[in-house]
């Protein structure tokens, strides 16, 4: 596979707009996302694309998501939290 010549013409303009048009924060986030396993990258991509597809630019939770949020808040109200060591293991696996 040969990389396209992006030094001039329309392709150069598109490439420059893609690179320059990204904020520093978004560029940093993308760099971090690239480090994740493929399935995690896909999960984030689906969330972003779904949020961007909303006409008003606001993500609207589904009924299932709302029930999950409400249950999580109820668990927190009851003091039911996952132990720190289990959370540390979860994040370690997610990052590997």
Residue, then its C-alpha position, 0 to 999 in steps of 0.5 A: x500500500x502506498x501512502x497518498x501524496x498529501x503535499x498539494x491539491x485538494x487532498x492536502x487541503x482536506x488533510x490539513x483541515x482534519x489535522x488543524x481543525x481538531x482542538x488540542x483537547x480533542x487531539x489529546x483525547x484521540x491519542x488516548x483512545x488510540x491506545x485502547x483495545x479495538x473493542x474499547x475504541x469501537x465502544x467510544x466511537x459508537x457513543x460519540x457518533x450517537x451523541x453527534x447524531x442527535x439533532x439538538x446535540x444533546x445525548x438522550x439516554x434510553x429507558x434501559x440506560x435511565x433504569x441503570x442510572x437510577x439503580x446505580x444512584x440508589x446503590x450509592x444512596x445505600x452505600x453499596x460501592x465496589x471495593x477499591x481493589x476491584x475497581x483498580x483491577x477493572x481499570x488495569x484490565x481496561x488499559x491493557 
